[in-house]
Amino acid sequence: MTVQLTKALGLRPNETRRIGVVFLASFFLGASLMFFYTASNAIFLTAFSISTLPYMYITNAVFVILFGVVYAQLEKRLSFLRLLYGFNVMLALTILGFWFGLHMARGAVIIFVLMTWFRLLFIFTTLSLWELASRMFDVRQAKRLFALVGLGIMSAFIVGGLSMSAITQWVGTVNLLLISAGSLLVYVAILARELPKLGINFEKKARTSQNTPFVQLVKDRYVLLILTLKTFTVIIAYLVEFIFYALARQLYPGEKALADFLALFMAGSTLIMVLITAFLSGRYISRFGIRVALPTFPLIMILTALTAAVYGSFISIQGAFFALIAAIMFSNQVFEKSIYNPTSAVLYQPMPPQTRANVRVAVEGWFGSVALIASGLLLLIFDSLSKDNLTPFVWLLVVVSALFMAITVLTYREYAAQLRAAITTRFLNGVRLDDAGQPGAEWLHSQLQSEHPGAISAAFAYLERIGEIPDDMLVTLLRSAAPEIQVMLLERIEHRRYYPALPHILPLITRGLNLTVREQALITAAALEGEHLNVGNFLRGDLQKAALVGGLRYGDLRLQGPLVEQLHTLIRADDPKSRRMAAQVITQSKVNRGEIDALLLTLLQDTDHETAAEAIRACADPIRPELLSTMISRLDQMALRGVLIQTLSLYGERLLRQALRDFSAYSPLIQRGMIQALGRSGHPDALAFLRAQMERDQGSLYPQLLKALSLSGYREEEDSLFPFFEREKTHSQTVTELLKEMPKKHVFLRTALQELLRDSRDRVCSLLILCADPSKIRDVQHFLQQEQTEARATALEALDTMLSPRLKRAALPLLEETAENIQPTLPEAPPEVQIERIRSLILDAQASLMGEWVRFTARYTLDQIRGHRGELSAAMYTTIERVIILRSVSIFARTPDSILAEIAPMLTERTAVPGDIVIRQGEIGDQLYIIVHGEVQVMIGAKVINTLGDRSIFGEMAVLDPAPRTATVTALRHTQLFVLDQTTLYDLISARPEILRGIMGVLVARLRHQSGEMGRLEG
């Protein structure tokens, strides 16, 4: 029964307890409000004429403003929960004060203040309740669940309303206040007891000590629209209330009769409200979105008010007229609470927490009160003109509702813009823009004097693009620039052939302090002097590479034979660094001759990956189609795939012809590399080939095909992509079903299945990129990968505003639930049943979207269930063991197991006994080490700076930038190590940037540790 109710309410397993606490507590809050409402309205309307209501509204607004000041001051000094508990207890004490005062003497003043107090009580109790809800649920949950937040209040209104006649008969009207105060105290007690058990950090969104000034808030267009919406809801509410109370007072004279009618009417309308809220509102808002849900309430008010106005003006203001007014009051009570309030509460969610809290207080307190004063004054004016005729008030309600409708449309548009802004990561600060929205030339010129090389480089590139860099400025900047800027300027001088710069360049070749600057100066001098510069003088020193590049690129062709022979010598060398230099020379010299192609063919087949990678780069400019087959053949080597794909993408049509002829004959790894290269080429025929392959493929290459198309700029109509969304839906349902029945002890298979769902989410985003705004979808995808729940929810809500209704129905359910939230919900099945399910849904499945790693872990899990090794070889178990180790290393913490499984075979193992030096300070290194088991000591000189144990890494600085090691690492006890070379790591980082973030985290931790040690020694 509980499961069925949860499903009917649209609740998810991790939300049930939170909603349960809110419902129970808010029931007693609703009881407090219901009893206070009944008592205050019955006593006031019996003691005063209806014309007093506008004065009461104005007085009420003043009270709310004063309390708003107090509330704002308390916000600065108290934590959220202390403010929640304390303020509600204080309000309960004021209710007890009214009860005591009315027992002492029923004076006109205390009755008038009692009536004004209801709205104050309602605002500040529900304000804290909604703020509590906004801290418990994100923006996506808000759309589904905010309608349920007030369900407890509504339930209390029903129970209280239906039993009010008996209660007033028993305790009288005044004693309802005593019940109201007690109920409010119970509300606080429930929250104080249950909130700590939910495990939510309610202070993580705590406000800073300064609140944003009200004047500053209203300068924001979006905030101003929300404030305007509040104005209209207040005016409508009190117009309807004034008309309804005027007629009710005529039909039900006497305090008890009026109290019984109001309570019964409230109970009936609230009953309908509860049914709509519980079973319709959340689904309605989620199904149609804010765009439809927000204007629903004003539309209903327009229709009901227009009907009553026409009837009252042309038929009668007797009989059915009161029924129509009651229908307006009913619509206001029901649809404002069940549809509009939860929808308008969602409008706050895109705001930063600080702004959200400030705006909520301003809307409900300050601005709502200003709107109430305006309502009171408006009612006074109409009351003086209408001569007891209520029809003009109803026509006024029609006009106000129509204006309200227009504002809701404008607010939705701004809401969608706010969501898109919330997920946009690009920004430009501190730059003066010209009339065309570009950085101004004057500001850019000032940046050329910056002390930061990056700022100079960026400003230079921009000025050069708009023709603002004259040749003589190159020499001026060259004299005082940092080395990296000097290299850039020398390249520009070389490109422009600015001969007057030669006297300033020649001294840099012999007297320059930076080797890179000297090399570029020699190449630039060769460009300016040609055969007159004898590069042979530099072939024996540290400028050998630059001399070869300059001579081959700019020297006399008749004198280049010795240079080519020098390349032959380098290529035949046993030292890979010499072969690497030969490849770099060919790349940088950009020569295109038959004998060079023969040299490149040798280098392309080199066993040293860095040499082969440099040779591949040499094939990019100029293009060498005769070497295409050799490059394709190396696509199955992970260490070379990145540079190969980048280079092959330049071959466009030639690569496509090769694919059309031989694609099916290549291995899957080579096929994947070709797919990436074809996609990156952007050639229309290549993209058409990939799209046709995606249609035919049954799953093995489908993810790579889709990703390649999404990155290529390829566009397609959304209708043709719906079969792929259906495919992802079927796949996700299968994986989700497996996760729900898979015991937690099968960690590897569960993790692999969770990765499948994350991969499916990425594929859904790729499909959306093909048919929607690519940049916005990529922003959404970035936020969906964040750990913060609210970031993901905001991204999904932004997506909800971008897509067509059909596309939303296809994509959003696949993106909504995270894989981590899917827990086993079924009793553990017998082993034979588990084995059959794994076989049928994974191993024997036709859809190869399951992937090799999932099949691998499925066979591993089958062996675990059987209790023996049956389907896996020793090598497979070695891979599993290595993945377990890698997963526990900090830099790989967020890397999918399937990627770790690709890395595992590339790790080399090394064992060190106590006293062995693993790396030595001053040596050149390009490898990263992972401690599997053991302990090492890190020393700089004779000083011990750190000790590292299991799963720690070292050597990370050299692997990022090969240079002399900064420390010596020695084994303290028997230590087993994994070694990862730089080329493999670089290729891995290009695919999984989070690994680089992990390495940076390790570096920061090391720097902090060393800074702490230095501080301790200095102290």
N, C-alpha and C positions, 0 to 999 in steps of 0.2 A: 504493500500500500504506500509506504514511504517513497519507494523508488518510483512508483507511478506518479505520485504527487510531485516529486522533484522534477520528473521529466515533463509533466504538464506545465509546471511553472518555468521551464526553460533553464533550470539550475544545473550546474556542473558539480562534480563531486567535491572539488576544493572550495566551492562557494556556499555549500549548504549550511555549514556551521555558522558562518559569518551572517548570512541572512537570518538564520534562526535567532541569533543574539539580538540583531537589530529589530526583528519582528516582536520578540518578547518585550524588549525594553520600550519600543515605540507604542506598544499596546497600552502600557500604563501612562505614557505621555499623552496618547490620544484620550484616555479616560479623563486625565486632568483637564485637558482642553475642552472636552465635551461637557463636563459638569460645570466648568467655569462659564462656558458659552451660554448654556441654558439658564443659569442663575442670573448672569449679568444682563442678558437680553430681556428676560421676563421682568425682572425688577425695574429696569430702566424704561422699557416701553409702557409699563403700567404707570410709572410715576411721571413721565414727561410726554409731551406731544411729539409727533413725528417731525415737526419743524426744528426740533432741537438737535436732530441727528447731524446736520452739517457742522454745528458748533462742536459737537462731540468729536467728529472726524478731525477738525483742526486742532483741538486740544490733544487728541491722541497723537497726532503727528509731532507736536511739541515734546510730549513725553518720550516718544521714540528717539527723537534727536538727542535729548538729554541723556537717555540711556545709552545711545550710540557712542557718545563721548566717553562715558564710563567704561563701556565695553572695549573701546579702542585703547584706552589707557591700561586696562587689565591685560589685553593682548600683548602689550609690550613687556609686561612683568611676569606673566605666568606661562607655564607650558600649556599645550593644548588641552591635555586631560584635566589638569587642575582648573583651568578656566571652565571646561565643560561641567565638571562636578560642582564647583563653587558657585557659578552663576545660576545654575538651576536650583540649587539649595536656597540661594538668596531669593529667587522668584517664588519658591514654595513658601518662604516665610512671609512674603508680602501678601500672598493669598490668605494665610492665617490671620494677618493683620486686618484684611477686609472683613473676614468672618467675625472677628472680635468686634470691629467697629460697628457692623450692622446689628450685632446683638446689643450693643450699648445704646445706639440711637440711629434710626433710619433717616438721617439727614439728607437733603437734596445733594449736597456737595459730595458726600461719600458714594452715593448712588451714581452720580455723574462720572466720578473718577473710576468707579468700578467698571463701568461700561467702556471707558477709554482704555482700561488696562488690558482688555482681552487681546487686542491686536498686538500690543507690546509683548504680552505673554506668548502669543502665537509666533511672532517674528523671532524672538530670541531663543525660544526652545527649539523650534524647527531649524533655525539657522545653524545651531550647534549640531543638530542631527544630520543635516546635509553636509556640513563640513566633515563630520565623522565618516559619512558614507564616501565622500570624495577621497578620503585617505585610505579607505578599505578597498576601493574598486577603481580600476583604470577606466579610460574613456570607452573602450569596447564593452566592458562589463556594465558601464553606466547606462549604455543604450538598452541593454537587456534587463538590468536589475534595479535601476533607479525607480522604476514604476513600483517595484516591490518594497522599496525602502519605507514608503508611507503606508504599507498595507496594515501594519499593526495599528496605526492611528485610525485608519478607516474602520477596522474591525471593532475597535473600542467605541467609535461613534455609533456603529450599528447596535452593539450590545447595550450601550448606554441609552441610546435613543429609544429602543424597544422597551427597555425597563424603566424609563424615566418616570412615567406616570405612577407606577407603583412606588418608586423611590421617593418621589416628591410627596406622595400620599403618606409615606412612612416618616420621612425626616424633615419635610418642608423644603422650600426653595433655598433659603439662606444656607442651610447646612450642606447643600451641594458643594459649597466652597471648601468645607472641611474635607470632603472626599477628594476634591480636586488637589488640595495641598498634599494629602497623603499619597495619592497616585503619583504625583511628581517626585516625591521622595523615593518611592519604590523604583521609579525609572532610573534615578541616579544610582541607587543601590545595585540594581542589576548590571548596569554598565561597569561600575567599580569592581564587581565580582568577576564578570565574564571577559571583559576586554583584555586583561593581562594574559588570559589563557589562549588567545588567538595567535600569539607569536608575531604580532604586527608592531613595527616601530612607528608609533603614531607621531613621534617627534622628528622623523626624518624629513618631513616637509615643514618643519617649524618655521615660523616667521622670524625675520630678523628684528632687531630692536627698533627699526624705523619703519613706520607705515608710509605708503606712498600718499602724498597729499591729494585731496579730492580734486583740486583744480588740475593737477597733473594727470589724474586718471581720465577726466572727461576730454582731454585733448586727443586721446586715442579714439579713432573712428569706431572701432569694434566695441569698445567699452561704452561709448556714447550711444550706440545702437541698442546695446543691452539695457542701458538706463532708460532709453525711450520705450523699449518694450515694457519695462516695469511700470512706467508712467501709465501706459494704456491699460495694463492689467488692473492697476489700482483704480483708475477712473471707471472702468467697466464694472469691477466688483462692487464699488460703492454706489454706482448708479443703479445696478440691479438690486442691491440690498435695500436702497432707499425706496424704490418702487414696490418691492415685495413686502417690506415691513409696513409701508403705508396701507396697503390693501389688507394684510394679515391683521393689523391692529383694528381695522374696521369690522372684520368678520369674527374675531376672537377676542372680545373684551374680557378683562380679568386676568390676573397674574398667573393663576394655575392653568387656565384654559390656553393661554398664549404659550406658556412653558411646555405644556403637553403637545401642542401642535408643532411648535418649533423643533422639539426633540424628535417627534415622530417623522416630520419632514426630513430632518437631518439623517435619521436612521435609514429611511427609505432611499434617499439619494445616495447615501454612503454605501448601502448594500449593492446598488447597481455599480457604484464606483469601484467597490472591491472586486466584483466579478470582472469588470473591464480591466482593472489594474492587474489582477492575478493571472488572467488567462488571455488577455488581448493586448494590453499596452506594450509590454516588452516585445512581443512578437510583431506588433504593428510598427513600432519604432525601428526594430531591427530589419524588418522586411522592406519597408519603404524609405527608411532613413530620415534624417532630420529635415531634408528638403520637403517631404510630404507631411511629416508629423507636426512640424512647428506651426504651419498655417491652419491645421485642422480645427483648433479651438476658435480662432477668430471667424473662420468660415461658418461654424455651427452657430456662433453668436449672431452673425449677420442674418442667417436664415431664420432663426427663432425670433429675433427682435423685429425683423421686417414683417413677419407674419402677424405679431402682436400689434405693431404700429398700424398696419393696414386695417386689421380688425377693429381696433379702438377708434380709428379716425372715420371709418366708413360704416361700421355696423353698430357697435355698442361698447361701453366701458363697464358693462355689468356681466354677470354670469360667467360665460366662457372666457371673458377677458382675464379674470383672475387665474383661470387654468393656464392661459397662455403665458401670463407673467410667472406663474409657478414653473412652467416649462423652461422659461429663460433662466430662472434661479437654479433650477435643476441642472440645466446644461452648464451653467457657470460653475456650480459646485462639482459636478461629475467630471466634465471634460477638462476643466482647468487642472484639477488634482490628478486625474488619471493619465492624461495625455500631455497637457502643456507643461506642467511643473517638472516631470522627469525629463522632458525634452529640453526645456530651457536650462535645467541643471547641467545637461551635457554641454551647453554652450560655454561653460566655464572651463572645461577640461583642457582645451588647447593652450590655456594661459599658463605661465610659470606659476608654481605654487604660491609664491609671495603675492603676485598680482592677483591670482584667483581669490585668495582670502580677502585682500583689500577690496576688490570689486564686489565680492559677495556682501560684505558688510555695508559698502556704500549703496548698493542696490536695495538691499532689504531694509537698511536702517535710514541712512541719510536721504537718498533720492526717493525711496518709497514714501518717506514722510513728506517730502516736498510735493510729490504727486498727490498724497492724501490731502494736503492743505489746498492744492488746486482743485481737487474733487469737491471739498467742502465749500469753497468759494463758488464753484460752478453750480452746485446744488442750491446754494442760497440765492444766486441770481435767477435761476430757473424757477425756484419756488416762489419768488416774489412776482414773476411774470405770468406763471401758469394759472394762478387763481384756482388752486386745488385740482387742476386738470393734469392727469399723469401722462397723457398721450405725448406731449412734447418731450418728456423725459425719454420715452421709448424711441422716438425718432432720433433724439440725440445719441442714444445707445447705438442705433444703426450706423450713424455717421462715424462715431468713435471706433466701432468694430471694423468698418471699412478701412479707416486709416491704420488701424492695428494690423490688418491683413497686409497692407502695403509695406509696413515696417518689417514684418516677419520675412518677407521675400528678400529685402535688402540685407537683413541680418544673416540669413542663410548664406548668401553670396560671400559676405565677409567672413563667416565661419569657415567656409571652404578655403578661402584665401589664408586664414590664420592657420589651418591645419597644414597647408602646403608650406607655409613659412616655418612651421614648427619642425618640419623634417628636411629643410634646406640647409645645407652645410656651407654653401658658398657665401662669402661676404667680402666687402672691400671697405677698409677703415682708413681714415686720415688722408685720403687722396682727393685732390681738387680735380673736379671733372669739368671739361669744356662743354659747350652747348650741345655737342653730339654725344655727350655721356662718356667721353674718353678722358684719360688723364691729361692734364694740361702740360704743354711743352715746357713752360716756365718751371713748373714743379718738378718735371722729369730732369731738366738740366740741373736743378739744385741737388737731385739725388746722385749726380755724378761725382759730387764732392763728399759723398757719404763715407764713413769709415767702415761700412759693411760691404764686402765684395758682392754679396748677393744682390743688394739694392742697386749697386752700380751696374751689375750685369743686366738686371731686369730693365732699368731705366735706359741703358744703352740700346738694348734690343728694340725697345719701343720707339726710341728716337730715330734709330736707323730705319725702322719700318716706315716712318713718315718723312724720311729724307732730311732729318735734322742733325746729321753727323757729318760735317765736312771733313775732307781728308786731313787737313792740318791739325784737327782736333785729336786724331788718332795719335800723333806724335806727342802732342801736349800731355795727353793722359798717360802715355807710355812711360814718361819720365818718373812719375811718382806713384804708379799704381801697384797694388799687391800682385804677387806672382800669378795668381789665377786670372786676374784681369789683364796682365801683360800678355799672357798666352792668347787670350781672346782678341786683344788688339793686334798682335802679330798676325793672327789668322786673317783678320780683316785687311791688314796691309797687304798680305800675300794675295788675297782675293782681288783687291782693287789695283794691285800692281802700282802702288804709290812709291815711285822711285826716290823722291826727296827724303824718304824715311830711312834710306840705307845707311847713312853715316851714324844714325842713332841705333841701328840694329847690330852692326858689326861688333861694337864693344860688348854687347850682351852675350855673344857667342863665347868669347874667351874670358870675360871678367864677371859674367853673371853668377850669382850665388845659387840659383835654383836650377836643377838639371832639366826640368821640363821646360822652363823658359829658354835655356840655352839650346835645347833641341829644336823648339819651334823657331827660334831666331835663326838657326842655321837653315832650316827649310825655307823660311821667308827670304833670307838672303839669296838662296839658290833661285828662288822665283824671280828676284829682282836682277840678279847678275847672270843667271843662266850658265853658259859654258865658261864664263870668265871666272867663276868661283871654283877653285880646285877642291872638290869635296874629298878627293883622295887623301888629303892631309889629315882628315878626321876619322879614317877608317880603322884606326888601331886603338882609339881611346873610348871614353864613355859616350862619345857622340857618334859611334858607329852606326846605330840605327837611323839617326837623323840624316847622316851623310848619305846612306843608301837611299832613303826616301827622297831627299832633295835631288840627288843625282839622277835617280830613275824618273822622277816626276818632271824635272826641269832641265836636265843636262843634255848635251849634244848626243844624239842617237849613236853617232860613230864611237863615242867614248863610253857607252854604257855596257859593252861586253864584259869588262872587268868587274863591273858591279853585279851583273847577273852571275858571273862565276863565283863571286863572293857569296851570293845567295845559295848556290849549289853547295858550297862548302858548309854553310850554316845548316842546311837541310840534312846533310850527311852526318852531322855531328851526333855523338851519343848523348850529349847533354840536351835534355828537353828544352832548356831555356834558350839555347841557340836556335833550335828548330822553331820555337815560339817567336823569337825575334824575326826570323825569316818570314813567318806568316804575317806578323805585324807590319813589316816593311812592305809586303805586297798589298796589304789592306790600305795602308796610308799613301802609298805611291800611286795607286789607282791606274796602273798600266794595264793594257789589254793586248798582249802579244801571245802567239802560239806557245813559245817556250815558257812563258809565265804560267799558262794553263797546265802544262805538264808538271811544273813545280807544285802547283796548287793541288793537282790530283794526288800527288805523293803526300802532301800535307793533310789533305782531307781524310786520308786513310791512317793517319798517325794514331798510335795507341795512347799518346798523351792527350787527354781531353781538352786541355787549354790550347794546345797547338792546333788541334782539329777545329776548335771553336773559332780561333782567329782566322783559319783558312776559310771557314764558312763565311765569316764576315767579309773576307776579300772577294767572295763571289757575288756580293750584293751590289757593288759599284766598281767597275761595270758588271752588268749581268753576263753570266757565262753559261748559256744553255747546254753546252756539251758536258758540263759537270752536274747537271740536274739529277741524273739517275744515281750518281754516287752520293749526293746529299740525301736523296730520299731513302737510300738504303741504310742510313745511319739514324733514321727517325726513331728506331726502337731503343735507342740509348738515352736514358733519362737525362744524363749529364749534358747532352747536346741538343735536346729537343727545343729548349727555349730559343737559342740562337738560330737553329735550323728553321723553326716556324717563322721567325721574324724575317729571315732571308728568303725563304721559299715564297712568302707572301708577295714578294716583289716580282715573281715570275708569272703571276696571273694566268694569262691565256695558255702559256706553255705548260704550266703545272696542270691546268684543267685538261689539256689534251692527253697528258700522261695518265691522269685519273680516269678519264673516259676509256682509255685503252686497257689499263692494268689494275684498276682499283681493287677489284675482287680478288686479285692474285696476291695482294700484299697481306702481311700479318696484321692483326687487329691494332697493335701499337703503331705501326706505320700508317694505317688507315686513319687513326685518330689524329696523328700529327698532320697528315694531309688535309683533313677536315679543318683543323685550326688554321692552317696556312691559306687554304682556299677562302675561308670566311674572312680572314684578315685582309686578303687581297682586294675585296670589295668588287671584284669583276662581276658584272651582271650575270653572265653565263655561268660563272662559278657558283654564284648564289642560287641560281636556278637548279644547278646540279645538286647542291646540298639539299634544297627543298624537296626535290624529287626523291633523293635518298631517304629523307626523313619520312616521307609518305610510305616508302617500301619497307623500311627497317622495322624489325619486330622488337627492338629493345637494346641490343648490344651496343650500337653506335648512336642510337637516338639521342641520349643526353648530350653527346659531343656535337652532333649536328645542330640541335636546338641552340646550344650555347654559342656555337660559331655564328649562326644566323642572327642571334640577338645582339652580338657584339659588332656585327658588320654594318648595321644601319638598314638592314632589310626590313621592308614593311609589307603588311598583308591585311586584308579585311578580316575582321574578327569572326565572321560567320564560318570561314573555312577552318578555323582553329578549334572550334568546339569539340570535334572528335578527340582532339588531343587532351582537352580539359576532362572529357569523360574518361579517357584512358588513365589520367592521373587520379581521378576520383576512385575508379575501380582499384587501382594499385594501392592508394592510401587506405581504402577500406580494408583491403586484405591485410596490410601491414598492421593497421590499428587493431584488427581482430586478433592477430597473432600476439601483439603486445599485451592485450588484455587477458590472454590465457597463458602467457609465458611466465613461469615462476621467476622471482627475482634472482634466484640462485644461478640461473643461466645468464650470467652477466654479459658474456661476450656476444651472444646472439641478440640479447635485448639491446645492447649498445649498437650493434650493426643495424638492427631494425629501426632504431631511433635515427640513425644516420640516413637511412633510406627516406624517412619522412622529411628530414631536413633537405635532402637532395630533391625530393618532390616539390617542396616549397620553392626552392630555387628555380626548378623547371617551370613552375607556374608563373613566377616572376618573369622568366625569359619569354614565355608565351605572351604575357601582357606587354612586354617591350616590343614585340612584333606588331601589336595592333593598337597600342596606346602611346601616351607621351613617354618616350624612353628615359629622359632625364629624371622625370618625376618618379617613374617606376623604380629606377635605380636608387633614388633617395629612399623610397619605401623599403626596398630590399636591404639597403644598408642598415636601416633602423630595425628591421625584422631580425637581423643577426645580433642585435644588442642583447645583453643579459637583462637589462632593466625592463620589467613588465610594462611600465607606463610608456616607454619609448616605442615598444612594439605595438601597443594598443593605439597610440597616436598615429603611427604609420598606417595601420589598418583603417582607422577612421578617415584619414586623408585619402586613402585609396577608395573608400566608400563614396567619397564625393567626386571622384574622377571618372569612374567607370559607368558604362551603360547598365541599365537594370539587368539585362540578360548576362552580361559579362560579370557583374557582381555576384549573381547567383552561382555562376560557374566557378569563380576564383576564390571568393572570400572564405567559404567553408573550408577550403583546402589550406588556407593560410592562417586560420583563426587559432587552432589549438596547437600548442607546442608539444613536441615529442616527449619531453620530460614529464609532462603532466599525465601521460597515459600510464596508469598503474594496473597491475593484475587485479581483475575484479571477479574472476571465476575461481572456484576451488581447483586445487592442483589435480590434473587428470592422471590416471595411471600411466606408467612408463610406456606401455604399448600404444596407448592413445596419443601421447606426446610424439612418439616416433612417427606414427602414421601422419599426424598433422604436419610435422616438419617436412616429411617427405613429400606429401601431396601439395603443400603450398609453397615450398621453397625448392627442394631438389628436383621434383618432377614438374614444376611449373613451366608453362610454355613461355610466359612473359619473362624475358631475360633482364627486365628492369631490376630484378632482385640483385644482380651483380655477383661477381666472383667472390668478393669478400664475404657476402652474406651466405653464399653456398658453402664457403670454406668454414665459417663459424657454425653453420648448421651441422656440418659433418662432425665438427669438434664437439658440439652439444650432444649429438647422437652417441658419440663415444662416451661422454660423461654419463648419460642416462644408462647406457649399457654397463658402465663400470669397467670398460676395457678399450684399448685402441683397436678400432676395427677398420676405419676408412681413411685414416690419415697416416702419412709417412713421417719418418723422423724429421725430415726437413720442414714439413708443415708444422709440426709441433715446435720446432725451433723458431719459426716465424711467429707463432702465437706467443711464445715466451718473450721474444724480443719486443713485440707490440706491448705486452704487459709492462715491460720495463720502460719503454719509451713513453707510455701514457703517464707514468708516474714522474717523469722529468718535467720541470716547470715550463720550459720553452715549448713543449709539445702538448701542454695540458688541454688546449682547445682544438688540436688537430684531429680530424676523424681517424678512426682506426683503419679505415680502408687506405688512407694515405700513409699511415704509419706502416702498414703491411708492405707498401711499395718501397719504403725506406729500408725496412728491416734487412733484406738481402744485401743492401749496399753497405751496411756497417761492417767494418773489419774489427776483429777482436784482438786485444792485446792484454797480456798478463804482466804485472810488475810485482817483483818480490820486494820485501823491505829494503830500503836503501837505493833502489833503482831510480834514476833520474828520468822522468817521463818527458819533460821539456826543460830546456836549459835557457836561462836568461841570455838574451843577445842573439840567439839563433833565429833564422828566418823560419816562420811556420805558417801553414795554411790549413790546419786541421783542428777540429773541435773534439773534445774528449768528454765522454759520459762515464761516470763511475757506476758500474753495475753493483759491485760489492767491494768494500775495502775503505781505505782512508789515505789521503795524501796531504802533504804539507806544502804550503805556498810561501816562498821566500823571495825577498828583494835584497840582493846582496847577502849579508849575513843575518838579516832580520826576518823572523817569522811573522808573516802578516795574516795568515789564515790557515785553517784546517778544514778540509772538505771530506764529506762522507758519502754514503750511498745516494745515488740518483742526482748528485751534484754535477755541474758541468764546469769545464775550464778550457782555456784556449779560445774563448769566444771572440776576443779582440782581434787576434791574428787572422781568424777565419773571415772576419768582415773586412780587414785591411791588412793583407800580408805584410809584415814588418818584423823587425827584431822582437823576440819575445820579451815582455816586460818583467817576467818573474821566472824563477825556477820552481818546478813542481816535482816533489820526491815522494815515493811511496813509503808510508809508515808501516803498513802491514800488507799481507798478500792482497793484491788489488786486481780486479777484473775490469777491463775498460772496453767501451765501444768507441770507435774512431770514425768520424764523419768528415769527408774531404770537402774543400771549399766549393768545388764545381757542383757537386750534388746538392749541397746546402743552398747555393744560390738558385738553382733551378727549383728547389722546393719552396724557397721564400717567394719566388715569383708567382707560384700557384697558391701559396698559403701565407699571406702577409702577417698573420697573427704570430707566426714563428719568430719573425723579426722583432715584433713587440715583446715577445717572451725573452729574447736575447737582450733587448734593451733593458727590460726589467731586471735581469740578472746583473747587467753592468751597473745600473743605478744602485742596486743593493750592495754591490762590491764597493763602489765609490763611497757610499754612506758608511760602510763598515771601516774602510780605510781612513775616512775623515774622522770617525769616532776614535779610532786608535791613535791618530796623530794628535787629536785634542786631548786624549787621556795622557799621552806622553808629555805634551807641552804643559799640561796642568801639573 
